[in-house]
Amino acid sequence: MISMQLPSPSLPQFPTIVRALLAATAVLVAACPVAAQPTVEYALGLAPFQKNVDYDKLTADQAKGATLKMEKEGGLNAWVVRGPRGEVLRSFADTNGDRVVDRWSYYKDGLEVYRDIDAEVRFAVGDIVAAESPLCRSGEVLKGTLKPNQCPAFGKECTPRTPLGATMVSSEGACAAHYHFGR
């Protein structure tokens, strides 16, 4: 029996600082928790936020043949649920690259029929608070239970230059129109 031994490839000699950084990176990566992969059952249990959406649902027996895999979808990473015949049933995507699902798509006969998005995550606006002034009564104006000029702040604290609510902000708003045209 003839034995051949291949020479070991020579490894570059990295400076001590580089070796230390590589070791620290390996420790940090090993210490980071890894999210568990979702299951087909979990993914098929998710439903559109809106009621009465007609989308493909599987029976328990059909679900046994379904798959869930990470796929590239238009340049995005998405968890895609496929039925027993390979048809797309659901797609859950990360649209902004933060590794959090913020788009949920539901399919009927292979066509997307409904999509939920998490606008707070997608557009990073979760920390924005838009509190209306307690002086503003635009909600009542919108409902028609109060005329713009009946609001105590109208024309005083609330003008198109210093709006307190939505109905004065827009030039088409009831308060702004009343302010300009006195209807």
Order of alpha helices (4+ residues) and beta strands (2+ residues): alpha-alpha-alpha-beta-beta-beta-beta-beta-alpha-alpha-alpha-alpha
